[in-house]
Amino acid sequence: MRVDINLILGILVAGLVVVYLIKALSRPIAGIGKILMRSALAFCAIWAVNVIGSYMGFHMGLNLISAVTVGALGVPGIALLLAIKYLV
């Protein structure tokens, strides 16, 4: 059985392409996971603000959009939600 050098080179190039594709696609997936984790923490933080704020008559909307906004933007996301609440 004869080994063809073109076949070996083709397999190596295809393997490198697959490795680089996996590496390139893993970054956005990791970023999405980070945003989801931060959104879960933001959901808990908004809930805590609502529990504490209920004594002072203050509350924020607690839903998926507000949690993702705060999770993605952080403190500026909270400022954005407060601005939307009081200006609109």
VEXZA-96105 format. One record per residue: residue number from 0; z, y, x of N, C-alpha, C in turn. Coordinates in nm, 2 decimals. Last residue first. Example, Ala and Ser with C-alpha at 12.3 -4.5 7.8 and 13.67 -1.06 7.14 Angstrom:
BEGIN
TIPA  seq     n_w     n_v     n_u    ca_w    ca_v    ca_u     c_w     c_v     c_u
TIPA    1    0.71   -0.22    1.28    0.71   -0.11    1.37    0.79    0.00    1.29
TIPA    0    0.78   -0.57    1.32    0.78   -0.45    1.23    0.78   -0.33    1.32
***
This chain:
BEGIN
TIPA  seq     n_w     n_v     n_u    ca_w    ca_v    ca_u     c_w     c_v     c_u
TIPA   87    3.13    5.80   -3.90    3.04    5.76   -4.01    3.11    5.75   -4.14
TIPA   86    3.34    5.87   -3.73    3.23    5.96   -3.75    3.13    5.93   -3.86
TIPA   85    3.52    5.66   -3.73    3.57    5.79   -3.77    3.46    5.89   -3.79
TIPA   84    3.36    5.43   -3.66    3.46    5.42   -3.77    3.49    5.56   -3.82
TIPA   83    3.23    5.51   -3.43    3.15    5.48   -3.55    3.24    5.48   -3.67
TIPA   82    3.44    5.55   -3.26    3.36    5.66   -3.29    3.28    5.63   -3.42
TIPA   81    3.54    5.29   -3.24    3.62    5.39   -3.30    3.54    5.51   -3.34
TIPA   80    3.32    5.16   -3.12    3.37    5.12   -3.25    3.45    5.23   -3.32
TIPA   79    3.32    5.30   -2.87    3.20    5.30   -2.96    3.24    5.27   -3.10
TIPA   78    3.57    5.23   -2.76    3.54    5.37   -2.79    3.42    5.38   -2.89
TIPA   77    3.51    4.96   -2.73    3.62    5.00   -2.82    3.60    5.14   -2.86
TIPA   76    3.31    4.98   -2.54    3.28    4.92   -2.67    3.39    4.95   -2.77
TIPA   75    3.44    5.08   -2.32    3.35    5.16   -2.39    3.31    5.11   -2.53
TIPA   74    3.59    4.84   -2.26    3.66    4.96   -2.31    3.56    5.05   -2.38
TIPA   73    3.33    4.61   -2.32    3.46    4.63   -2.27    3.52    4.75   -2.33
TIPA   72    3.07    4.52   -2.39    3.09    4.65   -2.33    3.22    4.68   -2.27
TIPA   71    3.10    4.25   -2.48    2.99    4.29   -2.39    3.02    4.42   -2.32
TIPA   70    3.33    4.26   -2.64    3.32    4.16   -2.53    3.21    4.20   -2.43
TIPA   69    3.27    4.46   -2.82    3.38    4.49   -2.73    3.37    4.39   -2.61
TIPA   68    3.05    4.33   -2.95    3.04    4.46   -2.89    3.15    4.49   -2.79
TIPA   67    3.18    4.09   -3.04    3.07    4.08   -2.94    3.05    4.22   -2.87
TIPA   66    3.35    4.20   -3.23    3.40    4.13   -3.11    3.30    4.11   -3.00
TIPA   65    3.18    4.32   -3.41    3.27    4.41   -3.33    3.33    4.33   -3.21
TIPA   64    3.04    4.09   -3.50    2.97    4.20   -3.43    3.06    4.29   -3.35
TIPA   63    3.24    3.94   -3.62    3.17    3.89   -3.50    3.10    4.00   -3.43
TIPA   62    3.52    4.15   -3.70    3.41    4.06   -3.74    3.34    4.02   -3.61
TIPA   61    3.73    4.36   -3.81    3.74    4.24   -3.73    3.63    4.15   -3.78
TIPA   60    3.77    4.71   -3.79    3.69    4.60   -3.85    3.70    4.48   -3.76
TIPA   59    4.10    4.83   -3.75    3.96    4.82   -3.70    3.90    4.70   -3.77
TIPA   58    4.36    5.04   -3.87    4.30    4.91   -3.85    4.15    4.93   -3.81
TIPA   57    4.66    5.20   -3.93    4.54    5.20   -3.85    4.49    5.06   -3.85
TIPA   56    4.92    5.24   -4.03    4.81    5.27   -4.12    4.67    5.27   -4.04
TIPA   55    5.13    5.16   -3.88    5.09    5.30   -3.87    4.97    5.33   -3.95
TIPA   54    5.14    4.89   -3.92    5.26    4.96   -3.94    5.24    5.11   -3.94
TIPA   53    4.89    4.80   -3.84    4.92    4.80   -3.98    5.05    4.88   -4.02
TIPA   52    4.88    4.80   -3.56    4.83    4.92   -3.63    4.86    4.92   -3.78
TIPA   51    4.95    4.54   -3.51    5.04    4.65   -3.47    5.00    4.78   -3.55
TIPA   50    4.73    4.41   -3.63    4.87    4.37   -3.66    4.96    4.48   -3.63
TIPA   49    4.51    4.53   -3.50    4.53    4.54   -3.65    4.67    4.50   -3.69
TIPA   48    4.56    4.46   -3.24    4.56    4.60   -3.27    4.58    4.62   -3.42
TIPA   47    4.52    4.18   -3.26    4.65    4.23   -3.23    4.66    4.38   -3.26
TIPA   46    4.25    4.18   -3.33    4.35    4.12   -3.42    4.49    4.18   -3.39
TIPA   45    4.15    4.28   -3.09    4.13    4.35   -3.22    4.23    4.31   -3.32
TIPA   44    4.22    4.06   -2.92    4.27    4.20   -2.90    4.26    4.28   -3.02
TIPA   43    4.07    3.85   -3.03    4.22    3.84   -3.03    4.28    3.98   -3.01
TIPA   42    3.82    3.95   -2.97    3.86    3.92   -3.11    4.01    3.91   -3.12
TIPA   41    3.83    3.96   -2.70    3.82    4.09   -2.77    3.86    4.06   -2.92
TIPA   40    3.82    3.69   -2.64    3.94    3.77   -2.60    3.94    3.90   -2.68
TIPA   39    3.57    3.63   -2.73    3.69    3.57   -2.79    3.81    3.64   -2.76
TIPA   38    3.42    3.79   -2.56    3.42    3.82   -2.71    3.54    3.75   -2.78
TIPA   37    3.46    3.67   -2.32    3.51    3.80   -2.34    3.52    3.84   -2.48
TIPA   36    3.32    3.43   -2.38    3.46    3.43   -2.35    3.52    3.56   -2.37
TIPA   35    3.06    3.54   -2.42    3.13    3.47   -2.53    3.28    3.46   -2.50
TIPA   34    3.01    3.65   -2.17    3.01    3.74   -2.28    3.09    3.67   -2.40
TIPA   33    3.00    3.41   -2.02    3.10    3.51   -1.99    3.12    3.61   -2.10
TIPA   32    2.78    3.28   -2.14    2.91    3.22   -2.14    3.02    3.32   -2.12
TIPA   31    2.58    3.46   -2.06    2.61    3.44   -2.20    2.75    3.38   -2.22
TIPA   30    2.59    3.41   -1.78    2.62    3.55   -1.84    2.65    3.54   -1.98
TIPA   29    2.51    3.15   -1.76    2.64    3.19   -1.72    2.68    3.32   -1.77
TIPA   28    2.25    3.19   -1.85    2.33    3.11   -1.93    2.48    3.13   -1.89
TIPA   27    2.14    3.35   -1.64    2.16    3.41   -1.78    2.25    3.32   -1.87
TIPA   26    2.17    3.16   -1.43    2.24    3.29   -1.42    2.25    3.35   -1.56
TIPA   25    2.01    2.94   -1.47    2.15    2.92   -1.48    2.23    3.05   -1.49
TIPA   24    1.75    3.00   -1.42    1.79    2.99   -1.56    1.94    2.98   -1.58
TIPA   23    1.73    2.98   -1.14    1.70    3.11   -1.21    1.75    3.11   -1.35
TIPA   22    1.80    2.71   -1.10    1.88    2.82   -1.04    1.86    2.95   -1.11
TIPA   21    1.58    2.59   -1.23    1.72    2.57   -1.28    1.81    2.67   -1.23
TIPA   20    1.37    2.69   -1.07    1.38    2.72   -1.22    1.52    2.70   -1.27
TIPA   19    1.44    2.58   -0.82    1.44    2.72   -0.84    1.44    2.76   -0.99
TIPA   18    1.40    2.30   -0.89    1.53    2.35   -0.84    1.54    2.50   -0.86
TIPA   17    1.13    2.30   -0.96    1.23    2.26   -1.06    1.37    2.31   -1.02
TIPA   16    1.01    2.36   -0.72    0.99    2.45   -0.84    1.10    2.42   -0.94
TIPA   15    1.09    2.15   -0.56    1.14    2.28   -0.53    1.12    2.38   -0.65
TIPA   14    0.95    1.94   -0.70    1.10    1.94   -0.69    1.15    2.07   -0.66
TIPA   13    0.69    2.02   -0.65    0.74    2.02   -0.79    0.89    2.01   -0.79
TIPA   12    0.68    1.99   -0.37    0.66    2.12   -0.43    0.71    2.12   -0.57
TIPA   11    0.73    1.71   -0.36    0.82    1.80   -0.29    0.81    1.94   -0.35
TIPA   10    0.50    1.61   -0.49    0.63    1.58   -0.54    0.74    1.68   -0.48
TIPA    9    0.30    1.71   -0.31    0.30    1.75   -0.45    0.44    1.73   -0.52
TIPA    8    0.36    1.57   -0.08    0.37    1.71   -0.08    0.38    1.77   -0.22
TIPA    7    0.30    1.30   -0.18    0.43    1.34   -0.13    0.45    1.49   -0.13
TIPA    6    0.03    1.33   -0.24    0.12    1.29   -0.34    0.26    1.33   -0.30
TIPA    5   -0.08    1.39    0.01   -0.09    1.49   -0.10    0.01    1.46   -0.21
TIPA    4   -0.04    1.15    0.15    0.04    1.27    0.19    0.03    1.38    0.08
TIPA    3   -0.01    0.84    0.01   -0.09    0.96    0.02   -0.01    1.08    0.05
TIPA    2    0.04    0.53    0.15    0.11    0.65    0.10    0.02    0.77    0.12
TIPA    1   -0.09    0.21    0.06   -0.11    0.33    0.14   -0.04    0.45    0.08
TIPA    0    0.00   -0.12    0.08    0.00    0.00    0.00    0.00    0.12    0.09
***
